Structures are given as C-alpha cells and as structure tokens.
Amino acid sequence: MITGSEDSDILLDVEDYLQKIVQAANPKYRHNNEGDFDMSGHIRTILTGEAKTIPIIDNKLGLGHFQGLFLYEHRAVENTRKLIITLS
C-alpha cells in the first residue's frame, strides 16, 4: 500500500482500523479453509489492492514527499511472500 511514511504510527493506525472493520474469526464468514484469518485476508486484499503502478522519475519512485510503499501482510501465520517488480 502507499501511505504516509513520516510517522510509524500511521501504519499502526491503519492496522488497527483494518482489524476493527475486517475481523478475523468472524463467525459470519463461511469461507475459512485455511483458518480464522482466511476470509478476513481476502477482504483486506480487496480493500488494499494487490498491485500498484508507480512511475519512476529521475531513477526514483514517483511518490509524494512523505509517501512510502509498504507491504501489508493479511495473514496471521508465517508464509513466504514473493514480490514481482516490472519496469517498463
């Protein structure tokens, strides 16, 4: 996700918000093949997106002055995440 990078509390507040609106282990979720976090992870992916397009300007990411790019992990268990970066 792309969000402010000037204060680490921003990421904590985002996490608190997503945990509140998309709770893991919600008994109303029908899909839980991989555990209590399964459906909440799908919903958070829909809300935060699975891909970003960022222009490169003068060999740098074209982000705002206080913006940063962060990997938001939606699963509560350890896993191996692969990033695919395409430059064109």
SEFIZA-3560 file (N, C-alpha, C; in Angstrom, 3 decimals):
REM SEFIZA-3560
<numar><xx>0.843</xx><yy>-1.173</yy><zz>0.000</zz><atom>N</atom></numar>
<numar><xx>0.000</xx><yy>0.000</yy><zz>0.000</zz><atom>CA</atom></numar>
<numar><xx>0.888</xx><yy>1.236</yy><zz>0.000</zz><atom>C</atom></numar>
<numar><xx>0.370</xx><yy>2.309</yy><zz>-0.458</zz><atom>N</atom></numar>
<numar><xx>1.089</xx><yy>3.585</yy><zz>-0.445</zz><atom>CA</atom></numar>
<numar><xx>0.388</xx><yy>4.475</yy><zz>0.578</zz><atom>C</atom></numar>
<numar><xx>1.165</xx><yy>4.955</yy><zz>1.531</zz><atom>N</atom></numar>
<numar><xx>0.608</xx><yy>5.843</yy><zz>2.552</zz><atom>CA</atom></numar>
<numar><xx>1.737</xx><yy>6.681</yy><zz>3.137</zz><atom>C</atom></numar>
<numar><xx>1.416</xx><yy>7.514</yy><zz>4.088</zz><atom>N</atom></numar>
<numar><xx>2.404</xx><yy>8.377</yy><zz>4.695</zz><atom>CA</atom></numar>
<numar><xx>3.542</xx><yy>7.602</yy><zz>5.341</zz><atom>C</atom></numar>
<numar><xx>4.734</xx><yy>8.139</yy><zz>5.240</zz><atom>N</atom></numar>
<numar><xx>5.908</xx><yy>7.464</yy><zz>5.795</zz><atom>CA</atom></numar>
<numar><xx>6.615</xx><yy>8.299</yy><zz>6.862</zz><atom>C</atom></numar>
<numar><xx>6.067</xx><yy>9.456</yy><zz>7.199</zz><atom>N</atom></numar>
<numar><xx>6.754</xx><yy>10.342</yy><zz>8.133</zz><atom>CA</atom></numar>
<numar><xx>6.578</xx><yy>9.950</yy><zz>9.593</zz><atom>C</atom></numar>
<numar><xx>5.608</xx><yy>9.070</yy><zz>9.873</zz><atom>N</atom></numar>
<numar><xx>5.318</xx><yy>8.705</yy><zz>11.258</zz><atom>CA</atom></numar>
<numar><xx>4.916</xx><yy>7.233</yy><zz>11.294</zz><atom>C</atom></numar>
<numar><xx>5.627</xx><yy>6.422</yy><zz>12.060</zz><atom>N</atom></numar>
<numar><xx>5.335</xx><yy>4.987</yy><zz>12.121</zz><atom>CA</atom></numar>
<numar><xx>3.955</xx><yy>4.698</yy><zz>12.717</zz><atom>C</atom></numar>
<numar><xx>3.382</xx><yy>5.641</yy><zz>13.430</zz><atom>N</atom></numar>
<numar><xx>2.038</xx><yy>5.450</yy><zz>13.975</zz><atom>CA</atom></numar>
<numar><xx>0.986</xx><yy>5.334</yy><zz>12.875</zz><atom>C</atom></numar>
<numar><xx>1.271</xx><yy>5.863</yy><zz>11.686</zz><atom>N</atom></numar>
<numar><xx>0.327</xx><yy>5.751</yy><zz>10.577</zz><atom>CA</atom></numar>
<numar><xx>0.047</xx><yy>4.280</yy><zz>10.284</zz><atom>C</atom></numar>
<numar><xx>1.088</xx><yy>3.479</yy><zz>10.175</zz><atom>N</atom></numar>
<numar><xx>0.909</xx><yy>2.059</yy><zz>9.872</zz><atom>CA</atom></numar>
<numar><xx>0.181</xx><yy>1.342</yy><zz>11.000</zz><atom>C</atom></numar>
<numar><xx>0.464</xx><yy>1.704</yy><zz>12.235</zz><atom>N</atom></numar>
<numar><xx>-0.243</xx><yy>1.105</yy><zz>13.371</zz><atom>CA</atom></numar>
<numar><xx>-1.726</xx><yy>1.465</yy><zz>13.348</zz><atom>C</atom></numar>
<numar><xx>-2.029</xx><yy>2.715</yy><zz>13.017</zz><atom>N</atom></numar>
<numar><xx>-3.427</xx><yy>3.137</yy><zz>12.935</zz><atom>CA</atom></numar>
<numar><xx>-4.156</xx><yy>2.437</yy><zz>11.792</zz><atom>C</atom></numar>
<numar><xx>-3.492</xx><yy>2.261</yy><zz>10.659</zz><atom>N</atom></numar>
<numar><xx>-4.093</xx><yy>1.527</yy><zz>9.541</zz><atom>CA</atom></numar>
<numar><xx>-4.392</xx><yy>0.093</yy><zz>9.961</zz><atom>C</atom></numar>
<numar><xx>-3.432</xx><yy>-0.542</yy><zz>10.614</zz><atom>N</atom></numar>
<numar><xx>-3.630</xx><yy>-1.916</yy><zz>11.081</zz><atom>CA</atom></numar>
<numar><xx>-4.795</xx><yy>-1.994</yy><zz>12.069</zz><atom>C</atom></numar>
<numar><xx>-4.858</xx><yy>-1.080</yy><zz>13.031</zz><atom>N</atom></numar>
<numar><xx>-5.959</xx><yy>-1.072</yy><zz>13.997</zz><atom>CA</atom></numar>
<numar><xx>-7.304</xx><yy>-0.929</yy><zz>13.290</zz><atom>C</atom></numar>
<numar><xx>-7.357</xx><yy>-0.034</yy><zz>12.314</zz><atom>N</atom></numar>
<numar><xx>-8.600</xx><yy>0.207</yy><zz>11.583</zz><atom>CA</atom></numar>
<numar><xx>-9.028</xx><yy>-1.042</yy><zz>10.813</zz><atom>C</atom></numar>
<numar><xx>-8.095</xx><yy>-1.640</yy><zz>10.072</zz><atom>N</atom></numar>
<numar><xx>-8.449</xx><yy>-2.829</yy><zz>9.293</zz><atom>CA</atom></numar>
<numar><xx>-8.834</xx><yy>-4.001</yy><zz>10.193</zz><atom>C</atom></numar>
<numar><xx>-8.172</xx><yy>-4.129</yy><zz>11.332</zz><atom>N</atom></numar>
<numar><xx>-8.535</xx><yy>-5.185</yy><zz>12.277</zz><atom>CA</atom></numar>
<numar><xx>-9.953</xx><yy>-4.967</yy><zz>12.821</zz><atom>C</atom></numar>
<numar><xx>-10.330</xx><yy>-3.701</yy><zz>12.981</zz><atom>N</atom></numar>
<numar><xx>-11.656</xx><yy>-3.395</yy><zz>13.527</zz><atom>CA</atom></numar>
<numar><xx>-12.757</xx><yy>-3.643</yy><zz>12.497</zz><atom>C</atom></numar>
<numar><xx>-12.556</xx><yy>-3.189</yy><zz>11.262</zz><atom>N</atom></numar>
<numar><xx>-13.631</xx><yy>-3.315</yy><zz>10.270</zz><atom>CA</atom></numar>
<numar><xx>-13.674</xx><yy>-4.684</yy><zz>9.610</zz><atom>C</atom></numar>
<numar><xx>-12.537</xx><yy>-5.394</yy><zz>9.587</zz><atom>N</atom></numar>
<numar><xx>-12.481</xx><yy>-6.726</yy><zz>8.974</zz><atom>CA</atom></numar>
<numar><xx>-11.863</xx><yy>-7.672</yy><zz>10.002</zz><atom>C</atom></numar>
<numar><xx>-12.688</xx><yy>-8.177</yy><zz>10.867</zz><atom>N</atom></numar>
<numar><xx>-12.210</xx><yy>-9.001</yy><zz>11.970</zz><atom>CA</atom></numar>
<numar><xx>-11.937</xx><yy>-10.433</yy><zz>11.523</zz><atom>C</atom></numar>
<numar><xx>-10.807</xx><yy>-10.961</yy><zz>11.969</zz><atom>N</atom></numar>
<numar><xx>-10.524</xx><yy>-12.384</yy><zz>11.762</zz><atom>CA</atom></numar>
<numar><xx>-11.467</xx><yy>-13.184</yy><zz>12.656</zz><atom>C</atom></numar>
<numar><xx>-11.711</xx><yy>-14.414</yy><zz>12.309</zz><atom>N</atom></numar>
<numar><xx>-12.546</xx><yy>-15.329</yy><zz>13.094</zz><atom>CA</atom></numar>
<numar><xx>-13.986</xx><yy>-14.833</yy><zz>13.249</zz><atom>C</atom></numar>
<numar><xx>-14.458</xx><yy>-14.064</yy><zz>12.290</zz><atom>N</atom></numar>
<numar><xx>-15.844</xx><yy>-13.618</yy><zz>12.322</zz><atom>CA</atom></numar>
<numar><xx>-16.733</xx><yy>-14.834</yy><zz>12.072</zz><atom>C</atom></numar>
<numar><xx>-17.623</xx><yy>-15.169</yy><zz>12.989</zz><atom>N</atom></numar>
<numar><xx>-18.446</xx><yy>-16.370</yy><zz>12.821</zz><atom>CA</atom></numar>
<numar><xx>-19.395</xx><yy>-16.295</yy><zz>11.621</zz><atom>C</atom></numar>
<numar><xx>-19.596</xx><yy>-15.098</yy><zz>11.063</zz><atom>N</atom></numar>
<numar><xx>-20.460</xx><yy>-14.957</yy><zz>9.886</zz><atom>CA</atom></numar>
<numar><xx>-19.742</xx><yy>-15.343</yy><zz>8.590</zz><atom>C</atom></numar>
<numar><xx>-18.414</xx><yy>-15.443</yy><zz>8.621</zz><atom>N</atom></numar>
<numar><xx>-17.678</xx><yy>-15.840</yy><zz>7.421</zz><atom>CA</atom></numar>
<numar><xx>-17.903</xx><yy>-17.325</yy><zz>7.144</zz><atom>C</atom></numar>
<numar><xx>-18.279</xx><yy>-17.629</yy><zz>5.935</zz><atom>N</atom></numar>
<numar><xx>-18.468</xx><yy>-19.025</yy><zz>5.531</zz><atom>CA</atom></numar>
<numar><xx>-17.152</xx><yy>-19.650</yy><zz>5.087</zz><atom>C</atom></numar>
<numar><xx>-16.292</xx><yy>-18.838</yy><zz>4.470</zz><atom>N</atom></numar>
<numar><xx>-15.028</xx><yy>-19.349</yy><zz>3.925</zz><atom>CA</atom></numar>
<numar><xx>-13.935</xx><yy>-19.276</yy><zz>4.995</zz><atom>C</atom></numar>
<numar><xx>-13.409</xx><yy>-20.418</yy><zz>5.398</zz><atom>N</atom></numar>
<numar><xx>-12.321</xx><yy>-20.450</yy><zz>6.382</zz><atom>CA</atom></numar>
<numar><xx>-11.437</xx><yy>-21.682</yy><zz>6.148</zz><atom>C</atom></numar>
<numar><xx>-11.204</xx><yy>-22.007</yy><zz>4.888</zz><atom>N</atom></numar>
<numar><xx>-10.447</xx><yy>-23.216</yy><zz>4.535</zz><atom>CA</atom></numar>
<numar><xx>-9.070</xx><yy>-23.273</yy><zz>5.182</zz><atom>C</atom></numar>
<numar><xx>-8.412</xx><yy>-22.121</yy><zz>5.333</zz><atom>N</atom></numar>
<numar><xx>-7.053</xx><yy>-22.098</yy><zz>5.869</zz><atom>CA</atom></numar>
<numar><xx>-6.992</xx><yy>-21.577</yy><zz>7.306</zz><atom>C</atom></numar>
<numar><xx>-8.131</xx><yy>-21.358</yy><zz>7.929</zz><atom>N</atom></numar>
<numar><xx>-8.146</xx><yy>-20.895</yy><zz>9.304</zz><atom>CA</atom></numar>
<numar><xx>-8.954</xx><yy>-19.623</yy><zz>9.478</zz><atom>C</atom></numar>
<numar><xx>-8.963</xx><yy>-19.126</yy><zz>10.703</zz><atom>N</atom></numar>
<numar><xx>-9.765</xx><yy>-17.954</yy><zz>11.049</zz><atom>CA</atom></numar>
<numar><xx>-9.392</xx><yy>-16.699</yy><zz>10.269</zz><atom>C</atom></numar>
<numar><xx>-8.158</xx><yy>-16.603</yy><zz>9.816</zz><atom>N</atom></numar>
<numar><xx>-7.681</xx><yy>-15.413</yy><zz>9.112</zz><atom>CA</atom></numar>
<numar><xx>-8.016</xx><yy>-15.445</yy><zz>7.625</zz><atom>C</atom></numar>
<numar><xx>-8.512</xx><yy>-16.560</yy><zz>7.120</zz><atom>N</atom></numar>
<numar><xx>-8.614</xx><yy>-16.769</yy><zz>5.673</zz><atom>CA</atom></numar>
<numar><xx>-9.511</xx><yy>-15.743</yy><zz>4.991</zz><atom>C</atom></numar>
<numar><xx>-10.766</xx><yy>-15.653</yy><zz>5.376</zz><atom>N</atom></numar>
<numar><xx>-11.686</xx><yy>-14.729</yy><zz>4.707</zz><atom>CA</atom></numar>
<numar><xx>-11.330</xx><yy>-13.282</yy><zz>5.000</zz><atom>C</atom></numar>
<numar><xx>-10.907</xx><yy>-12.984</yy><zz>6.214</zz><atom>N</atom></numar>
<numar><xx>-10.526</xx><yy>-11.599</yy><zz>6.516</zz><atom>CA</atom></numar>
<numar><xx>-9.350</xx><yy>-11.174</yy><zz>5.637</zz><atom>C</atom></numar>
<numar><xx>-8.433</xx><yy>-12.091</yy><zz>5.348</zz><atom>N</atom></numar>
<numar><xx>-7.319</xx><yy>-11.779</yy><zz>4.451</zz><atom>CA</atom></numar>
<numar><xx>-7.787</xx><yy>-11.468</yy><zz>3.046</zz><atom>C</atom></numar>
<numar><xx>-8.777</xx><yy>-12.210</yy><zz>2.561</zz><atom>N</atom></numar>
<numar><xx>-9.327</xx><yy>-11.933</yy><zz>1.229</zz><atom>CA</atom></numar>
<numar><xx>-9.973</xx><yy>-10.540</yy><zz>1.184</zz><atom>C</atom></numar>
<numar><xx>-10.740</xx><yy>-10.217</yy><zz>2.206</zz><atom>N</atom></numar>
<numar><xx>-11.417</xx><yy>-8.915</yy><zz>2.230</zz><atom>CA</atom></numar>
<numar><xx>-10.402</xx><yy>-7.782</yy><zz>2.312</zz><atom>C</atom></numar>
<numar><xx>-9.370</xx><yy>-7.932</yy><zz>3.142</zz><atom>N</atom></numar>
<numar><xx>-8.349</xx><yy>-6.882</yy><zz>3.250</zz><atom>CA</atom></numar>
<numar><xx>-7.598</xx><yy>-6.708</yy><zz>1.936</zz><atom>C</atom></numar>
<numar><xx>-7.381</xx><yy>-7.807</yy><zz>1.206</zz><atom>N</atom></numar>
<numar><xx>-6.732</xx><yy>-7.705</yy><zz>-0.099</zz><atom>CA</atom></numar>
<numar><xx>-7.602</xx><yy>-6.904</yy><zz>-1.055</zz><atom>C</atom></numar>
<numar><xx>-8.905</xx><yy>-7.130</yy><zz>-1.030</zz><atom>N</atom></numar>
<numar><xx>-9.818</xx><yy>-6.365</yy><zz>-1.878</zz><atom>CA</atom></numar>
<numar><xx>-9.735</xx><yy>-4.879</yy><zz>-1.525</zz><atom>C</atom></numar>
<numar><xx>-9.698</xx><yy>-4.564</yy><zz>-0.233</zz><atom>N</atom></numar>
<numar><xx>-9.680</xx><yy>-3.161</yy><zz>0.200</zz><atom>CA</atom></numar>
<numar><xx>-8.354</xx><yy>-2.461</yy><zz>-0.085</zz><atom>C</atom></numar>
<numar><xx>-7.246</xx><yy>-3.167</yy><zz>0.071</zz><atom>N</atom></numar>
<numar><xx>-5.938</xx><yy>-2.525</yy><zz>-0.097</zz><atom>CA</atom></numar>
<numar><xx>-5.355</xx><yy>-2.725</yy><zz>-1.484</zz><atom>C</atom></numar>
<numar><xx>-5.886</xx><yy>-3.650</yy><zz>-2.255</zz><atom>N</atom></numar>
<numar><xx>-5.401</xx><yy>-3.892</yy><zz>-3.612</zz><atom>CA</atom></numar>
<numar><xx>-4.242</xx><yy>-4.867</yy><zz>-3.634</zz><atom>C</atom></numar>
<numar><xx>-4.061</xx><yy>-5.494</yy><zz>-4.776</zz><atom>N</atom></numar>
<numar><xx>-2.991</xx><yy>-6.485</yy><zz>-4.903</zz><atom>CA</atom></numar>
<numar><xx>-1.863</xx><yy>-6.018</yy><zz>-5.815</zz><atom>C</atom></numar>
<numar><xx>-2.000</xx><yy>-4.857</yy><zz>-6.406</zz><atom>N</atom></numar>
<numar><xx>-0.954</xx><yy>-4.364</yy><zz>-7.305</zz><atom>CA</atom></numar>
<numar><xx>-0.898</xx><yy>-2.840</yy><zz>-7.242</zz><atom>C</atom></numar>
<numar><xx>0.275</xx><yy>-2.310</yy><zz>-7.508</zz><atom>N</atom></numar>
<numar><xx>0.464</xx><yy>-0.859</yy><zz>-7.547</zz><atom>CA</atom></numar>
<numar><xx>1.251</xx><yy>-0.500</yy><zz>-8.800</zz><atom>C</atom></numar>
<numar><xx>0.906</xx><yy>0.605</yy><zz>-9.400</zz><atom>N</atom></numar>
<numar><xx>1.676</xx><yy>1.161</yy><zz>-10.510</zz><atom>CA</atom></numar>
<numar><xx>2.254</xx><yy>2.482</yy><zz>-10.033</zz><atom>C</atom></numar>
<numar><xx>3.567</xx><yy>2.572</yy><zz>-10.056</zz><atom>N</atom></numar>
<numar><xx>4.246</xx><yy>3.770</yy><zz>-9.557</zz><atom>CA</atom></numar>
<numar><xx>5.211</xx><yy>4.244</yy><zz>-10.640</zz><atom>C</atom></numar>
<numar><xx>5.107</xx><yy>5.485</yy><zz>-11.041</zz><atom>N</atom></numar>
<numar><xx>6.065</xx><yy>5.969</yy><zz>-12.046</zz><atom>CA</atom></numar>
<numar><xx>7.469</xx><yy>6.107</yy><zz>-11.451</zz><atom>C</atom></numar>
<numar><xx>8.454</xx><yy>5.955</yy><zz>-12.292</zz><atom>N</atom></numar>
<numar><xx>9.850</xx><yy>6.197</yy><zz>-11.921</zz><atom>CA</atom></numar>
<numar><xx>10.226</xx><yy>7.554</yy><zz>-12.506</zz><atom>C</atom></numar>
<numar><xx>10.648</xx><yy>8.461</yy><zz>-11.648</zz><atom>N</atom></numar>
<numar><xx>11.025</xx><yy>9.818</yy><zz>-12.077</zz><atom>CA</atom></numar>
<numar><xx>12.450</xx><yy>10.067</yy><zz>-11.620</zz><atom>C</atom></numar>
<numar><xx>13.342</xx><yy>10.325</yy><zz>-12.573</zz><atom>N</atom></numar>
<numar><xx>14.754</xx><yy>10.552</yy><zz>-12.258</zz><atom>CA</atom></numar>
<numar><xx>15.331</xx><yy>9.411</yy><zz>-11.415</zz><atom>C</atom></numar>
<numar><xx>15.034</xx><yy>8.181</yy><zz>-11.816</zz><atom>N</atom></numar>
<numar><xx>15.541</xx><yy>6.972</yy><zz>-11.161</zz><atom>CA</atom></numar>
<numar><xx>15.042</xx><yy>6.785</yy><zz>-9.724</zz><atom>C</atom></numar>
<numar><xx>13.921</xx><yy>7.398</yy><zz>-9.379</zz><atom>N</atom></numar>
<numar><xx>13.328</xx><yy>7.253</yy><zz>-8.045</zz><atom>CA</atom></numar>
<numar><xx>11.845</xx><yy>6.966</yy><zz>-8.186</zz><atom>C</atom></numar>
<numar><xx>11.274</xx><yy>6.300</yy><zz>-7.172</zz><atom>N</atom></numar>
<numar><xx>9.830</xx><yy>6.105</yy><zz>-7.171</zz><atom>CA</atom></numar>
<numar><xx>9.131</xx><yy>7.454</yy><zz>-7.166</zz><atom>C</atom></numar>
<numar><xx>8.144</xx><yy>7.617</yy><zz>-8.024</zz><atom>N</atom></numar>
<numar><xx>7.420</xx><yy>8.882</yy><zz>-8.141</zz><atom>CA</atom></numar>
<numar><xx>6.341</xx><yy>9.007</yy><zz>-7.079</zz><atom>C</atom></numar>
<numar><xx>6.752</xx><yy>9.065</yy><zz>-5.832</zz><atom>N</atom></numar>
<numar><xx>5.830</xx><yy>9.203</yy><zz>-4.714</zz><atom>CA</atom></numar>
<numar><xx>5.893</xx><yy>10.616</yy><zz>-4.155</zz><atom>C</atom></numar>
<numar><xx>4.888</xx><yy>10.981</yy><zz>-3.387</zz><atom>N</atom></numar>
<numar><xx>4.884</xx><yy>12.275</yy><zz>-2.729</zz><atom>CA</atom></numar>
<numar><xx>5.986</xx><yy>12.373</yy><zz>-1.687</zz><atom>C</atom></numar>
<numar><xx>6.221</xx><yy>13.576</yy><zz>-1.216</zz><atom>N</atom></numar>
<numar><xx>7.323</xx><yy>13.857</yy><zz>-0.289</zz><atom>CA</atom></numar>
<numar><xx>7.288</xx><yy>12.956</yy><zz>0.951</zz><atom>C</atom></numar>
<numar><xx>6.114</xx><yy>12.748</yy><zz>1.533</zz><atom>N</atom></numar>
<numar><xx>6.001</xx><yy>11.939</yy><zz>2.746</zz><atom>CA</atom></numar>
<numar><xx>5.326</xx><yy>10.595</yy><zz>2.487</zz><atom>C</atom></numar>
<numar><xx>5.353</xx><yy>10.109</yy><zz>1.258</zz><atom>N</atom></numar>
<numar><xx>4.738</xx><yy>8.826</yy><zz>0.953</zz><atom>CA</atom></numar>
<numar><xx>5.769</xx><yy>7.714</yy><zz>0.945</zz><atom>C</atom></numar>
<numar><xx>5.305</xx><yy>6.522</yy><zz>1.270</zz><atom>N</atom></numar>
<numar><xx>6.145</xx><yy>5.337</yy><zz>1.218</zz><atom>CA</atom></numar>
<numar><xx>5.338</xx><yy>4.166</yy><zz>0.686</zz><atom>C</atom></numar>
<numar><xx>6.029</xx><yy>3.156</yy><zz>0.215</zz><atom>N</atom></numar>
<numar><xx>5.417</xx><yy>1.937</yy><zz>-0.287</zz><atom>CA</atom></numar>
<numar><xx>5.622</xx><yy>0.851</yy><zz>0.760</zz><atom>C</atom></numar>
<numar><xx>4.534</xx><yy>0.219</yy><zz>1.202</zz><atom>N</atom></numar>
<numar><xx>4.595</xx><yy>-0.756</yy><zz>2.281</zz><atom>CA</atom></numar>
<numar><xx>3.887</xx><yy>-2.037</yy><zz>1.870</zz><atom>C</atom></numar>
<numar><xx>4.469</xx><yy>-3.172</yy><zz>2.219</zz><atom>N</atom></numar>
<numar><xx>3.816</xx><yy>-4.461</yy><zz>2.026</zz><atom>CA</atom></numar>
<numar><xx>2.949</xx><yy>-4.716</yy><zz>3.248</zz><atom>C</atom></numar>
<numar><xx>1.654</xx><yy>-4.836</yy><zz>3.043</zz><atom>N</atom></numar>
<numar><xx>0.720</xx><yy>-5.108</yy><zz>4.137</zz><atom>CA</atom></numar>
<numar><xx>0.364</xx><yy>-6.585</yy><zz>4.079</zz><atom>C</atom></numar>
<numar><xx>0.774</xx><yy>-7.337</yy><zz>5.073</zz><atom>N</atom></numar>
<numar><xx>0.521</xx><yy>-8.774</yy><zz>5.108</zz><atom>CA</atom></numar>
<numar><xx>-0.840</xx><yy>-9.030</yy><zz>5.747</zz><atom>C</atom></numar>
<numar><xx>-1.682</xx><yy>-9.792</yy><zz>5.053</zz><atom>N</atom></numar>
<numar><xx>-3.047</xx><yy>-10.021</yy><zz>5.504</zz><atom>CA</atom></numar>
<numar><xx>-3.217</xx><yy>-11.318</yy><zz>6.286</zz><atom>C</atom></numar>
<numar><xx>-2.194</xx><yy>-12.134</yy><zz>6.333</zz><atom>N</atom></numar>
<numar><xx>-2.313</xx><yy>-13.427</yy><zz>7.006</zz><atom>CA</atom></numar>
<numar><xx>-1.636</xx><yy>-13.374</yy><zz>8.370</zz><atom>C</atom></numar>
<numar><xx>-2.242</xx><yy>-14.066</yy><zz>9.317</zz><atom>N</atom></numar>
<numar><xx>-1.724</xx><yy>-14.076</yy><zz>10.685</zz><atom>CA</atom></numar>
<numar><xx>-0.666</xx><yy>-15.153</yy><zz>10.903</zz><atom>C</atom></numar>
<numar><xx>-0.433</xx><yy>-15.984</yy><zz>9.905</zz><atom>N</atom></numar>
<numar><xx>0.554</xx><yy>-17.052</yy><zz>10.038</zz><atom>CA</atom></numar>
<numar><xx>1.735</xx><yy>-16.771</yy><zz>9.122</zz><atom>C</atom></numar>
<numar><xx>2.871</xx><yy>-17.372</yy><zz>9.460</zz><atom>N</atom></numar>
<numar><xx>4.082</xx><yy>-17.160</yy><zz>8.668</zz><atom>CA</atom></numar>
<numar><xx>3.910</xx><yy>-17.746</yy><zz>7.268</zz><atom>C</atom></numar>
<numar><xx>4.384</xx><yy>-17.016</yy><zz>6.274</zz><atom>N</atom></numar>
<numar><xx>4.379</xx><yy>-17.506</yy><zz>4.902</zz><atom>CA</atom></numar>
<numar><xx>5.480</xx><yy>-16.827</yy><zz>4.119</zz><atom>C</atom></numar>
<numar><xx>5.723</xx><yy>-17.310</yy><zz>2.942</zz><atom>N</atom></numar>
<numar><xx>6.745</xx><yy>-16.714</yy><zz>2.080</zz><atom>CA</atom></numar>
<numar><xx>6.041</xx><yy>-15.886</yy><zz>1.024</zz><atom>C</atom></numar>
<numar><xx>6.285</xx><yy>-14.600</yy><zz>1.031</zz><atom>N</atom></numar>
<numar><xx>5.651</xx><yy>-13.697</yy><zz>0.079</zz><atom>CA</atom></numar>
<numar><xx>6.652</xx><yy>-13.360</yy><zz>-1.011</zz><atom>C</atom></numar>
<numar><xx>6.231</xx><yy>-13.402</yy><zz>-2.260</zz><atom>N</atom></numar>
<numar><xx>7.091</xx><yy>-13.050</yy><zz>-3.382</zz><atom>CA</atom></numar>
<numar><xx>6.582</xx><yy>-11.764</yy><zz>-3.990</zz><atom>C</atom></numar>
<numar><xx>7.480</xx><yy>-10.847</yy><zz>-4.255</zz><atom>N</atom></numar>
<numar><xx>7.147</xx><yy>-9.611</yy><zz>-4.940</zz><atom>CA</atom></numar>
<numar><xx>7.612</xx><yy>-9.712</yy><zz>-6.375</zz><atom>C</atom></numar>
<numar><xx>6.779</xx><yy>-9.264</yy><zz>-7.291</zz><atom>N</atom></numar>
<numar><xx>7.153</xx><yy>-9.218</yy><zz>-8.691</zz><atom>CA</atom></numar>
<numar><xx>7.196</xx><yy>-7.748</yy><zz>-9.078</zz><atom>C</atom></numar>
<numar><xx>8.342</xx><yy>-7.305</yy><zz>-9.544</zz><atom>N</atom></numar>
<numar><xx>8.527</xx><yy>-5.915</yy><zz>-9.935</zz><atom>CA</atom></numar>
<numar><xx>8.780</xx><yy>-5.884</yy><zz>-11.429</zz><atom>C</atom></numar>
<numar><xx>7.959</xx><yy>-5.112</yy><zz>-12.146</zz><atom>N</atom></numar>
<numar><xx>8.105</xx><yy>-4.985</yy><zz>-13.586</zz><atom>CA</atom></numar>
<numar><xx>8.428</xx><yy>-3.535</yy><zz>-13.907</zz><atom>C</atom></numar>
<numar><xx>9.496</xx><yy>-3.326</yy><zz>-14.613</zz><atom>N</atom></numar>
<numar><xx>9.865</xx><yy>-1.985</yy><zz>-15.068</zz><atom>CA</atom></numar>
<numar><xx>9.621</xx><yy>-1.912</yy><zz>-16.554</zz><atom>C</atom></numar>
<numar><xx>8.948</xx><yy>-0.862</yy><zz>-16.971</zz><atom>N</atom></numar>
<numar><xx>8.707</xx><yy>-0.706</yy><zz>-18.409</zz><atom>CA</atom></numar>
<numar><xx>8.878</xx><yy>0.731</yy><zz>-18.830</zz><atom>C</atom></numar>
//
